[in-house]
Amino acid sequence: MVLIDKVQGWEEGRLEALVSIRPGIPFFDSDRGVPSYVGIEYMAQACGAYAGLEAVAAGEPVRIGLLLGTRRYAASVGWFEPGRDLLIKIQELFRDGMLGMFDCRVECEGRELASAQLSVYLLQPGAALPGMSEDGMGAAG
């Protein structure tokens, strides 16, 4: 399930993505919007978009990425309010082969609403997730 609406900007080492908080998106509550803990997934998907764009630019296949962990997730709000456009900003801090770490922010109108550092892992091209068939469509075996 894709939660980010679009990539707003991308260059080496960083990416910005946009999420509009509106009815019909996953996790939306009509009275409050989207719980701020979903910001972790917005950040993770922005990291995935970054890795995908980087792969395409290098002429390589796009690989599946996994969120390994989150450090210091902090949100200044409990909910991302309806009608707001969130800017998800990520910056690559470190990469060693298939492992990487990103500094991530969720902002709205120049105000930081959430931040964290995410650790991610990229699977080898063509590798299936544990428990999935090679085509990614169901249980292996």
Backbone torsions as a table, in degrees:
resi	resn	phi	psi	omega
1	MET	NA	123.1	179.5
2	VAL	-90.1	126.5	-178.1
3	LEU	-105.8	-24.3	178.9
4	ILE	-82.8	145.8	-176.7
5	ASP	-84.0	-43.2	179.4
6	LYS	-164.0	159.6	173.2
7	VAL	-87.6	123.8	-177.7
8	GLN	-87.8	-33.8	180.0
9	GLY	-164.4	149.7	-178.7
10	TRP	-150.8	135.6	172.7
11	GLU	-153.0	171.8	-177.3
12	GLU	-56.7	123.8	176.2
13	GLY	90.3	-8.1	-178.3
14	ARG	-154.6	159.1	178.3
15	LEU	-151.9	148.5	172.5
16	GLU	-125.7	133.2	179.6
17	ALA	-127.6	157.1	-178.0
18	LEU	-116.5	137.5	172.5
19	VAL	-130.4	122.9	175.6
20	SER	-96.2	124.7	-179.3
21	ILE	-84.4	107.8	-172.4
22	ARG	-151.4	161.0	176.3
23	PRO	-57.2	143.6	177.0
24	GLY	96.6	-15.5	177.6
25	ILE	-83.9	155.0	178.9
26	PRO	-57.3	142.4	176.1
27	PHE	74.6	6.0	-177.5
28	PHE	-76.0	131.2	172.9
29	ASP	-112.8	126.7	-173.0
30	SER	-61.4	-26.3	-179.4
31	ASP	-87.6	-29.9	-171.0
32	ARG	-122.1	-21.7	-177.2
33	GLY	104.5	-129.5	-178.1
34	VAL	-121.4	132.6	179.3
35	PRO	-59.6	140.7	-174.6
36	SER	-65.4	-20.0	177.8
37	TYR	-66.1	-19.2	176.1
38	VAL	-67.6	-16.8	176.1
39	GLY	-55.4	-30.9	177.0
40	ILE	-60.6	-43.2	179.2
41	GLU	-70.0	-36.6	174.8
42	TYR	-58.6	-44.2	179.0
43	MET	-63.0	-46.3	-179.0
44	ALA	-61.6	-41.3	179.5
45	GLN	-68.9	-32.5	174.7
46	ALA	-65.6	-38.8	175.5
47	CYS	-62.6	-41.4	177.8
48	GLY	-63.9	-41.0	177.6
49	ALA	-63.2	-40.1	178.1
50	TYR	-60.9	-49.0	-179.2
51	ALA	-63.1	-38.3	178.8
52	GLY	-66.2	-45.2	178.3
53	LEU	-63.9	-39.5	178.0
54	GLU	-62.4	-43.0	179.6
55	ALA	-64.2	-47.1	-179.7
56	VAL	-60.3	-43.2	179.9
57	ALA	-62.1	-30.3	179.9
58	ALA	-90.4	0.8	-179.0
59	GLY	73.0	23.1	-179.0
60	GLU	-106.3	161.3	177.1
61	PRO	-71.0	147.8	175.2
62	VAL	-73.5	133.7	-177.6
63	ARG	-110.3	156.8	174.4
64	ILE	-72.7	135.6	177.2
65	GLY	-116.0	148.6	179.6
66	LEU	-122.6	138.7	173.1
67	LEU	-81.5	116.2	179.8
68	LEU	-87.9	-35.8	-178.0
69	GLY	-173.1	165.0	-179.9
70	THR	-129.4	131.4	176.6
71	ARG	-113.0	133.4	171.9
72	ARG	55.5	47.3	174.3
73	TYR	-69.6	124.9	179.6
74	ALA	-135.7	130.6	177.1
75	ALA	-122.1	135.4	179.0
76	SER	-89.5	-4.2	178.5
77	VAL	-132.8	155.3	176.5
78	GLY	-85.7	-24.9	-176.7
79	TRP	-140.2	144.9	169.0
80	PHE	-87.4	117.2	-168.2
81	GLU	-71.1	146.2	176.5
82	PRO	-57.8	143.9	177.5
83	GLY	84.7	-1.6	-178.7
84	ARG	-94.9	147.7	172.2
85	ASP	-103.8	122.0	179.9
86	LEU	-98.1	137.8	174.5
87	LEU	-105.2	119.1	179.4
88	ILE	-99.2	118.0	-178.4
89	LYS	-113.4	128.5	176.1
90	ILE	-127.4	146.2	176.0
91	GLN	-136.3	128.3	179.1
92	GLU	-71.2	126.5	179.0
93	LEU	-98.9	-31.8	-169.7
94	PHE	-160.3	143.3	170.3
95	ARG	-148.7	136.2	176.2
96	ASP	-138.7	95.0	-177.5
97	GLY	67.4	-114.5	-176.6
98	MET	-94.1	-5.3	179.2
99	LEU	-99.2	142.5	177.7
100	GLY	-148.3	160.9	175.9
101	MET	-133.3	137.2	-177.5
102	PHE	-127.3	141.4	169.2
103	ASP	-91.1	127.9	-171.9
104	CYS	-129.3	147.3	178.8
105	ARG	-140.6	146.6	168.2
106	VAL	-115.2	123.1	-178.4
107	GLU	-125.4	155.0	174.1
108	CYS	-142.2	120.2	179.6
109	GLU	52.9	42.0	177.5
110	GLY	81.3	-2.0	-179.4
111	ARG	-103.0	129.5	177.5
112	GLU	-74.6	123.6	179.1
113	LEU	-101.8	-28.1	-179.3
114	ALA	-157.0	154.1	177.9
115	SER	-151.5	156.3	178.2
116	ALA	-171.3	166.8	166.3
117	GLN	-112.0	129.5	-179.3
118	LEU	-110.9	136.6	171.5
119	SER	-103.2	129.9	-175.7
120	VAL	-130.1	160.5	-179.9
121	TYR	-136.6	132.5	176.5
122	LEU	-101.8	127.4	176.8
123	LEU	-72.1	156.8	174.0
124	GLN	-62.0	147.8	177.4
125	PRO	-54.0	132.3	178.2
126	GLY	82.5	-5.7	-179.6
127	ALA	-73.0	139.4	177.7
128	ALA	-93.9	150.5	173.7
129	LEU	-67.0	148.2	176.0
130	PRO	-55.4	132.6	178.9
131	GLY	87.1	-1.1	-179.4
132	MET	-114.1	151.1	174.5
133	SER	-73.3	167.0	-178.1
134	GLU	-62.8	-26.3	179.2
135	ASP	-85.0	-1.1	177.6
136	GLY	73.5	14.6	-172.8
137	MET	-103.5	1.5	179.1
138	GLY	171.1	-170.9	-176.4
139	ALA	-66.7	140.3	177.7
140	ALA	-77.5	157.2	167.2
141	GLY	103.5	NA	NA
